[in-house]
Amino acid sequence: MRISKIEIFISLIFTILTLNANCQSSEEKVTRYNGKISQQFVINRETIIIEHATGKRISYETYDQILRSNPGVFKTQPIFDKYGKPSSFELIKRSQLQIQDNGSVMHNADLMPEVGEPLPPFVMKGLDGKEYISEKLKGKYILLGFWVKYEKPLYTFASTKVISSFIEENKHRGVEIVSLGTTLNTEEECMEAIPKRNCGFIPVPESYGFNHRYKISETPYFILVDKKGIIKAMASHTEFSQISELMLR
């Protein structure tokens, strides 16, 4: 049987395509994190929208009309509830916000909780599957660590050793501290990122909303709450000694 040149050519092309497909399927796929953080929230007619100037709720139609009539003047920002979720939205003039060159909004430090005040309540679900409710944790100390993602350079052995040491030292003295760490990471990413060592806190996947709720603008950042639910100390990671040197009882 004679094979035509066309048949040989088609067979050759098929072989090349097959080889390329096999090579591509065996290649390791790498996903890179470029450091940018974005969260998208959907606003519709069911959404609770508050006008910052009046403190009153406005309809979706009014909200839409304000934005159309004043392009670039207003910004909509979410208000986070005790679950770290956007339960409502606030319409506020951009002139009243601290807006950075890249368009991001810096939280006003004056709006953060303060030492001596009760910590606004929270409900967090840890990577361990347990639900942590601030009201039910009274009688124990709570250490909240606010992170972005559990990745270098901030999330390292050195950065968590100071936390785990603080927890262990107090545990030996009979002082129980519930330590939780917020993050943008999903549950799967937490499982991959958290090394098999004591990092000093229970990761709370997809909980970055709490960073917004408590107006945390620097990460890692820590808030220590006493047994009555009152904020005892607050510190950035570089100043963690302000917390670790406290004598708890």
N, C-alpha and C positions, 0 to 999 in steps of 0.2 A: 504494500500500500504506500503510495507516494503522499507526502505531507507538503502542502503548499507553504510558500513563504509567509502568507498571511496567517495561517494557523500557527506557525512557529512564532511569529511576532506576538500574537495574542497570548500564547502560552507563556512567553517570556515576560510580558507585562503582568500577567496574573501572578507569576512567581515572585516578581519584585514587590508587588503590592502586598502579597501574603507575608513576605519577609519583613517589610516595613511595619505591618500591623503587629506582628509578633514582637518586634523590637520595642515598639511604643508601649505595648501592654506590659512589658517587663521592666520598663524604666520606673525609677522611684519618683513619685510626684511630690514636689515640695511646695508647701503653702507658706508664703512669707507674710509676716505681720509688719506693716509699715509704720506702726506707732500711732496712727490716727484712730480716734475713737468717735463713733457716731451712733446715735440712737434715734430711731425714727418712731414717731408716735402719730397715730391716726386720730384726727378730729372730725367728728360728724355731728349730725343734729341731736344725737343722744348725749354728747359730751357736755360736761359741766364746765362752763367758761365764766370766769370772774374778771370783771374790769377792775384793774388795780386802782385807778383813780377814785372810784366810788365804793369799791368793796362789794359790789352787787353782781348777781348773776345776770348775764345777758344771753339772748338767744343766738343761735348759730347764724341766723340771717343778719342780725345786728353786727355780730362779730365780723362776718364776711364783708358787710358794707363798710365798716370802719377800716378794714385792711385795704379795700379797693379805693377808698377815698383818700387814704393817707399812705401811699406806697413808701415802704422803707422806714416809716416813722415808728411802727410798733413791732414788738417781738412777743411771741407766745412761748411761755415757759411752763413746764409741767409742775404740779404740786404733788409731792409724793406722800403716800399714806404710810401707816405702820407696817405695811407689807413691802414697802419699798417700791410700790407701783404708782404710776401717775393716775390718781383718782379724779383730778380736775386740772384745769389749765388757767393760767393767769395772763391777761392781755396787759402788757406794760410798755410804756414809752422807752425806746432805746436810750434816751438821754438819762434815764434813771438806772441804767445798768452799766456795769463795768465791762465793756466790750473790748476784746483784744484785737490785735491787727489781723489775726486769722479768723475772726468772726466768732470765736468762742466767748462764752460769758463767764467771768470770774465770780465766784460766790463772794458775797460781802461778809467779811470776817465778823462784823458786828452782829450778824444774824445767826452766827454759830451758837450752840448751847454754851453756857458758861459754868465754871466751877461753882458749886454751891446750889445750882439749879437742878430740878428733877430732869432726867433725860426723857424726851418725848418717847412714847412707847414704840416697841417694834415687835414684829413676828418674823423670825428668820428660820429657814429650813436648811439645816447643815448637810454636808456631804455624807454624814453618818446616817442620814435618813430621819433624824429627830427634828422636832419643831421646838424652837427656842422662843418663848414668850416672855418679854421683859417683866410683866406683872407677876408671873409665876416664878421668876428667878430671884425675887426679893428674899433676902436672907443669905444671899451669896454675892460675892464680888463679881462684876462683869468687866471684862476687858474687850473692847471693840477695836479691831484693827481695820482701817480703811485702805484698801489697795485698789489698783486698776486691774492689772493682770499679774498672775504668778509667773513672771518671766524676768530674766536678768535685764538690766543690772540691779534693779531694786530687790527682787526676790532671790536671795542667795542664802547660803548656809549662815554667813555672818549676820545677815539682816534678820534672821529668825532665831538665831541662837540666844540673843538677848531676851527674846520673848519667852522661849522655852525655859531658859534658866530662871527667869522671874517666876514663872508658873510652878516649876519644880521646887524652888526654894521655899515658896509659901506653902506648897502642899506638904512638905516635910515638917512644917511648923503647925500643920493642922488648919491652914487657911485655904478654903476652896475658891478657885477663880474659874468662872466659865469664860473661856476665851474664844471669840468668833472673828473670822476674817472675811470681809466683803470683797467681791471681785466681779469683773465682767465675764470671767471665764465660765463656760458651760460645765456641766457635771463631767462630761467626757474629758474636757481640757484640764479640769482639776485633777482627775485621776491620773492623767499623764504628767502634769506639771509638778504635783506634790511628791517630793522624794519619799522613800521609805525610811523616814526618820521623824522625830518629834519636832514639828515646826512651831509648836507653841500655841496653835489655834485650830479650831475646826473651820474649814473652808465653807463658805456659803455661796454656792454657784449662782450666777446671774443675779447678783444682788447689788449692783452698782447704784441702783436707785437710792440706797441708804446714804451714799456719799452726797447725793443731792439733798436728801431729806435733812441731813444734819449740816449742810452747807460746808462740806469739807473741800477745800481748794488745794490742799497739799497732800501728797501721798508718798509713802505710807504715813498714816496719822493714827493716833490712838486716844481713846477715851476710856478712863477707868471710872466705873460706877460703883458706889458703895452698897452695903446690904439693904439700904432703904430706898435705893433707886436714885440717889443724888450723885451728881458728877463730883468725883473726888479730885481728879487730875486729868489734864489733857496735854499731849505732847506730840511733836513730830518725831520721826524715827531717829533723827540725829540728836534729839534731846530726850530720848527714852529714859535716861537716868532720872528725870524728874518723876517718873512713875516707879521705876525699878528700885529706887532707893527708899521708897516709902515703907514704913513698918506697918503692916496690916495685922489686924487682930479680929 
